[in-house]
Amino acid sequence: MNSPNPGDWRRASPFAILFFAGSTIKTVARAMIQGALIPLIATIPLVRDNPGILGVLLLVLLALLLLPFVAGTVQWACFRFRIAEDRLLIHQGVLKKTALDLPYERVQGINVRRSPVDRLFGLVTVTLDTSGSVQAEGKLPSIRTDVAHRLRRSVAALRPVAGDPAVGKRDSATAGEGDSSAADASGSAVEPGRVLLKLGPGDMVRIGLASRNFIFVAALVGVLTDLLQPGDLLDPVLEAIEAGVDSAASAFTGLGALAQWGLAAALVASIAGVALLLTVTAAFLRHHNFTLGHDGGRFRSRAGLLTQREVVVEAPKIQQLTVSQGLVLRWFRRYRLYALPAGAASPEVGRASVVDVPDVLEVPLLDDRLAEDLRALMFARETTTIPVLPRSAGFRRVSRWYIRALALRYGLVLAAVFGTLLALAWAGMFDRTSTILFWWAASVPVAALAAWQRWRRQGYVYDRDGLASRSGFLGSGVKAFLMRKIQSATVRQSPLQRRKGLATLQVQLACGKIAIPYIDRREACDLRDYILYRVESSRRRWH
């Protein structure tokens, strides 16, 4: 059989059924986590002692697990794509038909994922990111590596990166290659260019320790441990521990209370250990063998243990550079970096959203020297004085009236919460009036301290080309960007700001909004006018 021509309509591999089914499961799982996870956990004590209801629920769960695979099969059957000379065409949809016409000129990044099934059968999943939408637009699941390589060459031919002398060499070198030269898409060969960073197993442990999900995972493990009640499985162990504690308590006076405290500490330590094991395992799965390379004007990252991810972003497409440092990362003297292109969502929003957002270039662990080097490379040395490290000395603090505004905001939230509890207590639902008043009074200095801490972290700095904003609570992060890439700049004033001659400068980028609160009104207006001047006078493209 002759191989299809590049312009023919094609169908993805049958293994793409797993991709479509996984997308459906992921969407449903995210929706459940956002709104239905806690009610489902709360129903566990109600159904665990009722085998009939539990059996019905298991059958419903089994049916729900099979439905995504049925839907994935139908979606795969209706999926077609065509690689033209200057664009990618995709037809998909069952009841609602969708035709995507994606010119290569709009593509700002090509990301590649290889699941274990794809790696076993020589397939890849390619995502084409554009600046026109927050959602990932062009996706080709489970296609052959030679097709992915041809697509990447077609995009690179029409989208050479400015200042990348290797583009012409690569294009001329690959012009005569056949379809079998698929190392670029499959990730099986080392990319040309310079390797900036490689992370090892010790770094995976640090990433797991610094994970923001550690507290959530520990709380979830504790809740499940309390609700599931393993019963017969752990009863012999618990009885042995109880017998040992009783014998020790009878042998040594006062050891009973100490033993109870020891058991409580051991339980907390075990929950923290399980949570740590899960977060470190997640770090290995996502960031194993992480490699960051720089090839002319392109940055390329590869990582993943089971599913290998490859993210490619062009330096001119980067709209914002975010460098953050939490308490654990501060202890390790390390940082986390995100490079957001046009149309990308912030990492926090992207992970929590039900929309399938494109991948962004993430460096999960790096030192201060590499962070500064990446700033210089990504901003093409347009700005040389803008810091990206949260602990840099060049940041200016905002007005102290920001503390009062935050304390007032926190006070209103606390008043609403504790006021509702007091109303319920007075209505006779429970008798805890004195306890509620005590915790309400104790929360006032805590809210003031939190407002002061937020003010300490807030700061900003700018030069003739760029601007950076710093914020945080326990940790801190810096969002740096070039002024010429700002889409709009506005000055806002609250009633308190008008009385004190202050204002909030808000700028809109192609990847989100950034606000610099409670600065002098004249400075905010002057900075806004200068930003608009830099945008209008710049002859460079913003994406």
C-alpha positions in Angstrom: 0.0 0.0 0.0 1.3 3.4 -0.9 1.8 5.9 1.9 -0.7 8.8 1.9 0.3 12.2 0.5 1.0 15.0 2.9 -2.2 16.8 1.8 -4.6 13.8 2.2 -7.1 13.6 5.0 -5.9 11.3 7.7 -7.2 9.5 10.8 -5.3 9.2 14.0 -4.1 5.8 15.3 -6.8 3.7 17.0 -4.8 4.2 20.2 -6.2 7.8 20.1 -9.3 6.3 21.6 -7.4 6.2 24.9 -6.6 9.9 24.5 -10.2 10.9 23.9 -11.4 8.7 26.8 -8.7 10.2 29.1 -9.7 13.7 28.2 -13.3 13.0 29.1 -12.3 11.4 32.4 -10.0 14.3 33.2 -12.8 16.8 32.6 -15.2 14.9 34.8 -12.6 14.4 37.5 -11.7 18.1 37.6 -15.4 19.0 37.9 -15.9 16.5 40.7 -12.8 17.8 42.6 -14.1 21.4 42.3 -17.7 20.7 43.5 -18.5 17.0 44.3 -15.5 15.5 46.0 -16.3 16.5 49.5 -20.0 15.3 49.3 -18.8 12.0 47.9 -16.4 11.5 50.8 -19.1 12.5 53.2 -21.3 9.7 51.9 -18.7 7.0 52.7 -19.8 6.5 56.3 -23.5 6.2 55.1 -22.9 3.4 52.6 -20.1 1.4 54.1 -22.5 -0.5 56.4 -25.1 -1.0 53.7 -24.0 -3.6 51.2 -27.1 -3.1 49.0 -26.5 0.6 48.4 -22.7 0.0 48.1 -23.3 -2.6 45.3 -25.6 -0.2 43.4 -23.0 2.5 43.7 -20.3 0.2 42.4 -22.4 -0.7 39.4 -23.0 3.0 38.7 -19.3 3.7 39.0 -18.5 0.8 36.6 -21.0 2.2 34.1 -19.5 5.7 34.4 -16.0 4.2 33.8 -17.1 2.5 30.6 -18.9 5.5 29.2 -15.7 7.6 28.5 -14.3 4.7 26.4 -17.5 4.5 24.3 -17.5 8.3 23.9 -13.8 8.1 23.0 -14.4 5.6 20.3 -17.1 7.7 18.7 -14.9 10.8 18.9 -12.0 9.0 17.3 -14.2 7.8 14.4 -15.3 11.4 13.7 -11.7 12.8 13.9 -9.9 13.7 10.7 -6.9 16.0 10.0 -4.9 17.2 7.0 -1.4 18.7 6.8 -1.4 21.3 4.0 1.6 23.4 2.9 0.7 26.4 5.0 -2.0 25.3 7.5 -3.4 22.4 9.5 -7.0 21.4 9.0 -8.9 19.4 11.6 -12.5 18.1 11.4 -14.0 16.6 14.6 -17.2 16.4 16.6 -20.1 14.0 16.8 -23.3 16.0 17.2 -21.6 19.4 17.0 -19.2 19.4 14.0 -16.1 21.5 14.3 -13.7 22.5 11.4 -10.4 24.0 12.5 -8.3 26.0 10.0 -5.0 26.7 11.7 -2.4 28.6 9.7 1.2 27.9 10.6 1.9 31.6 11.0 -0.3 31.6 14.1 1.5 28.8 15.8 3.7 29.9 18.7 4.7 26.6 20.1 4.6 22.8 19.3 4.4 20.6 22.4 4.8 16.8 22.3 3.6 14.2 24.7 4.3 10.5 24.6 2.3 8.2 26.8 3.6 4.6 27.6 1.3 3.3 24.9 2.6 5.9 22.4 6.2 5.0 23.2 5.5 1.3 22.8 4.0 1.7 19.3 6.1 4.7 18.0 3.4 7.3 18.3 3.3 10.9 19.6 0.6 13.4 20.6 1.2 16.9 19.2 -0.3 20.1 20.5 -0.1 23.4 18.5 -0.5 26.4 20.7 -1.6 29.8 19.3 -2.1 33.2 20.7 -5.7 33.4 19.8 -7.2 31.3 22.6 -6.5 30.2 26.2 -7.5 26.7 25.3 -5.2 24.4 23.4 -6.5 24.5 19.8 -4.8 22.1 17.5 -4.3 18.6 18.9 -3.3 15.5 17.0 -3.5 12.5 19.3 -1.5 9.3 18.7 0.0 10.1 15.2 3.1 8.6 13.7 6.4 10.2 14.4 7.2 10.8 10.7 3.9 12.8 10.4 4.7 14.8 13.5 8.2 15.5 12.2 6.8 16.7 8.8 4.3 19.0 10.6 7.1 20.5 12.8 9.3 21.1 9.7 6.4 22.8 7.9 5.7 25.1 10.8 9.4 25.9 11.3 9.8 26.8 7.6 7.1 29.5 7.9 7.9 30.6 11.4 11.7 31.1 11.7 12.7 32.6 15.0 14.4 36.0 14.7 18.0 35.9 15.7 18.3 32.1 15.3 21.0 31.4 12.8 20.5 27.7 13.1 17.1 27.8 11.5 18.3 28.0 8.0 20.9 25.3 8.6 18.3 22.9 10.1 15.8 23.6 7.3 18.4 23.0 4.5 19.6 19.9 6.4 16.2 18.4 6.7 14.9 19.4 3.3 16.1 16.1 1.8 15.2 13.8 4.7 12.5 11.2 4.4 9.6 10.6 6.7 11.6 8.2 8.8 13.7 11.1 10.3 11.4 11.6 13.3 13.9 12.0 16.1 12.9 15.6 16.6 9.3 14.8 17.3 9.8 11.6 19.1 12.3 12.9 21.5 14.7 10.0 21.0 17.7 12.0 20.0 19.5 14.9 21.7 18.4 18.3 20.4 21.0 20.6 19.0 21.9 23.7 21.0 23.0 24.3 24.6 21.7 22.3 27.6 21.0 24.8 30.4 19.7 22.5 33.1 19.4 18.8 34.0 17.6 17.6 37.2 18.5 14.4 39.0 16.8 12.2 41.6 17.8 14.4 44.5 16.1 17.3 42.8 12.9 15.3 42.5 12.8 14.9 46.2 13.3 18.6 46.7 10.4 19.3 44.2 8.2 16.9 46.2 9.1 18.5 49.5 8.3 22.0 48.0 5.0 20.9 46.4 2.1 23.2 47.1 -0.2 20.1 47.2 1.6 18.6 50.2 -0.9 20.1 52.8 -3.9 19.2 50.7 -2.7 15.6 50.2 -1.9 15.3 53.9 -5.4 16.5 54.8 -7.0 14.2 52.3 -5.0 11.2 53.7 -6.1 12.1 57.2 -9.8 12.4 56.2 -9.7 9.1 54.4 -7.9 7.4 57.3 -10.6 8.6 59.7 -13.6 7.8 57.4 -12.6 4.5 55.9 -11.8 2.8 59.2 -9.8 -0.2 58.0 -11.2 -2.4 60.8 -10.0 -6.0 60.6 -6.9 -5.2 58.6 -5.3 -3.0 61.3 -7.1 -4.2 64.4 -4.4 -6.7 65.4 -1.7 -4.1 65.0 -3.7 -1.5 67.0 -4.4 -4.0 69.7 -0.8 -4.9 70.0 0.2 -1.3 70.3 -2.5 -0.7 72.9 -1.3 -3.7 74.9 2.3 -2.5 74.8 1.2 1.0 75.9 -0.8 -0.4 78.8 2.1 -2.5 79.9 4.5 0.4 79.7 2.0 2.6 81.5 1.7 0.1 84.4 5.5 -0.2 84.6 6.3 3.5 84.6 4.2 6.0 86.4 2.8 8.7 84.2 3.9 7.0 81.0 0.3 6.5 79.9 -0.2 10.2 78.9 3.2 10.4 77.3 2.4 7.3 75.3 -0.9 8.8 74.1 1.0 11.9 73.0 3.5 9.6 71.3 0.8 7.7 69.4 -0.7 11.0 68.3 2.7 12.2 67.1 3.3 8.9 65.3 -0.1 9.2 63.6 0.6 12.7 62.4 4.1 11.7 61.3 2.7 8.7 59.3 0.1 10.9 57.6 2.8 13.4 56.7 5.1 10.5 55.5 2.4 9.2 53.2 1.7 12.6 51.8 5.4 13.2 51.3 5.7 9.9 49.5 2.8 10.8 47.2 4.1 14.2 46.3 7.6 12.9 45.7 6.2 10.2 43.5 4.2 12.8 41.6 7.4 14.8 41.1 9.2 11.8 39.7 6.3 11.0 37.4 6.1 14.6 36.0 9.7 15.9 36.1 11.9 12.8 35.9 15.0 13.4 33.8 14.0 17.1 33.3 16.2 18.7 30.6 16.1 22.4 29.6 17.8 23.4 26.4 18.3 26.6 24.4 18.6 26.4 20.6 18.9 29.9 19.1 15.6 31.6 19.9 13.8 28.5 21.1 13.6 27.0 24.6 12.9 23.3 24.9 12.1 21.2 28.0 11.7 17.5 28.3 10.5 15.5 31.3 8.4 12.6 32.4 8.7 9.1 33.7 5.7 7.3 32.2 4.3 10.1 30.0 7.1 12.1 28.4 6.3 15.8 27.8 8.2 18.1 25.5 7.4 21.8 25.5 8.9 24.2 23.0 8.5 28.0 23.2 10.0 30.8 21.2 11.6 33.7 23.1 9.7 36.4 21.2 6.4 34.7 22.2 7.1 34.9 25.9 4.8 37.6 27.5 5.6 37.1 31.2 8.3 35.5 33.3 7.2 34.3 36.7 9.8 33.3 39.4 8.4 32.1 42.7 9.9 30.8 46.0 8.1 29.2 48.8 9.3 28.4 52.3 10.8 25.1 51.4 12.4 26.4 48.2 13.8 29.3 50.2 15.4 26.8 52.6 16.9 25.0 49.5 17.9 28.4 48.0 16.0 27.4 44.8 13.2 28.9 42.7 10.5 27.8 40.3 10.1 29.5 36.9 7.3 29.8 34.4 7.5 31.4 31.0 4.0 32.3 29.8 3.4 32.9 26.1 0.4 34.7 24.6 -2.9 33.1 25.5 -1.5 30.9 28.2 -3.1 30.7 31.6 -1.3 31.0 34.9 -0.2 27.7 36.4 -2.6 27.9 39.3 -5.6 28.7 37.0 -4.5 26.1 34.4 -4.4 23.2 36.8 -7.7 24.0 38.4 -9.6 24.8 35.2 -11.8 22.3 33.4 -10.6 23.9 30.1 -7.7 22.0 28.5 -5.1 24.8 28.6 -1.8 24.4 26.7 1.4 23.5 28.5 3.7 26.3 29.5 7.5 26.2 29.8 8.1 25.3 33.5 11.4 24.9 35.2 10.5 23.3 38.6 13.9 23.9 40.3 16.7 26.3 39.5 19.2 28.5 41.3 19.5 32.3 41.2 22.2 32.4 38.6 20.2 30.4 36.0 17.1 32.5 36.7 19.0 35.7 35.8 20.5 34.0 32.7 17.1 32.9 31.5 15.8 36.4 32.1 18.5 37.8 29.8 17.9 35.1 27.2 14.1 35.3 27.1 14.0 39.1 27.1 16.8 39.3 24.5 18.7 41.8 26.8 16.0 44.5 26.2 15.9 45.1 30.0 19.1 44.7 32.1 18.1 46.1 35.5 14.7 44.4 36.1 15.2 41.7 38.8 13.3 38.5 38.7 14.4 37.1 42.1 12.0 37.8 45.0 14.7 38.7 47.4 16.3 41.3 45.2 17.0 44.7 46.7 15.7 46.9 43.9 12.0 46.5 44.7 10.0 49.5 46.0 7.4 48.9 48.6 3.9 50.2 48.2 2.2 52.6 50.6 1.6 51.5 54.2 -2.1 52.3 53.7 -2.2 49.0 51.9 -2.0 47.3 55.3 -5.2 49.1 56.4 -7.0 48.1 53.3 -6.1 44.4 53.6 -6.9 44.4 57.3 -10.3 45.9 56.6 -10.9 43.3 53.9 -9.9 40.4 56.2 -12.0 41.9 59.0 -15.1 42.0 56.9 -14.7 38.3 55.9 -14.1 37.3 59.6 -17.2 39.4 60.6 -19.3 37.5 58.1 -18.1 34.1 59.2 -18.2 34.6 63.0 -21.4 36.7 62.8 -23.1 33.8 61.1 -21.9 31.4 63.8 -23.1 33.8 66.5 -26.5 34.0 64.8 -26.8 30.2 64.7 -25.7 30.0 68.4 -28.3 32.5 69.4 -30.9 30.6 67.4 -30.3 27.6 69.7 -28.5 25.4 67.2 -25.5 25.0 69.5 -24.2 26.5 72.7 -20.8 27.9 71.8 -21.2 31.6 72.2 -18.2 32.2 74.4 -16.0 30.0 72.3 -17.0 31.9 69.1 -16.3 35.3 70.7 -12.9 34.0 71.9 -11.8 32.9 68.5 -13.2 36.0 66.9 -11.2 38.2 69.2 -8.1 36.0 68.6 -8.5 36.3 64.8 -8.2 40.1 64.8 -4.5 40.3 65.5 -3.9 37.4 63.1 -5.7 39.3 60.3 -3.6 42.4 61.1 -0.4 40.3 61.0 -1.4 38.7 57.7 -2.1 42.1 56.2 1.4 43.3 57.4 3.0 40.2 55.9 1.3 40.8 52.5 2.5 44.4 52.5 6.1 43.3 53.2 6.0 41.0 50.1 4.4 43.6 47.8 6.7 45.6 45.6 7.5 46.8 42.1 10.4 48.0 40.0 10.7 49.3 36.4 13.2 50.7 34.0 12.9 52.1 30.5 12.0 48.7 28.9 10.4 46.5 31.5 8.4 46.2 34.7 8.3 43.6 37.5 5.7 43.1 40.3 6.4 41.1 43.5 3.7 39.7 45.8 3.1 36.8 48.2 2.3 35.8 51.7 4.5 33.1 53.2 6.4 32.7 50.0 6.9 35.3 47.3 6.9 35.5 43.5 7.9 38.0 40.8 6.1 38.6 37.5 8.4 40.4 35.0 7.5 41.5 31.5 8.5 44.0 28.8 6.5 47.2 28.6 6.1 46.9 24.8 4.1 43.7 25.3 1.4 45.4 27.5 -2.0 45.5 25.8 -3.6 48.1 28.1 -2.8 50.1 31.2 -5.3 51.7 33.5 -5.2 53.6 36.8 -7.9 52.9 39.4 -8.8 54.5 42.7 -10.8 53.3 45.7 -12.4 55.8 48.1 -9.5 55.3 50.5 -7.0 55.8 47.8 -8.6 59.0 46.6 -8.4 60.4 50.2 -4.7 59.6 50.4 -3.6 60.5 46.9 -2.9 56.8 46.0 -3.9 54.6 43.1 -3.6 51.1 41.7 -1.9 50.6 38.3 -3.4 47.6 36.4 -1.8 46.3 33.2 -3.2 43.8 30.8 -1.0 41.3 29.1 -1.9 38.6 26.6 -1.6 36.0 29.4 -3.4 37.9 32.2 -3.7 41.0 34.4 -1.2 42.3 36.9 -2.0 45.0 39.5 0.4 47.2 41.4 -1.7 48.5 44.3 -1.4 51.6 46.5 1.3 53.6 44.8 1.4 57.4 44.4 -1.2 58.6 42.0 1.1 60.9 40.0 3.6 58.1 39.7 0.9 55.7 38.6 -0.3 58.1 35.9 3.2 58.9 34.7 4.0 55.2 34.5 0.8 54.5 32.6 1.5 57.2 30.1 5.1 56.0 29.6 3.9 52.4 29.1 1.5 53.5 26.4 4.3 55.5 24.8 6.6 52.5 24.8 3.8 50.4 23.2 3.0 52.9 20.5 6.7 53.7 19.7 7.9 50.1 19.5 8.3 48.6 16.1 8.6 45.1 17.4 5.8 42.6 17.4 4.4 41.7 20.9 4.0 38.0 20.0 
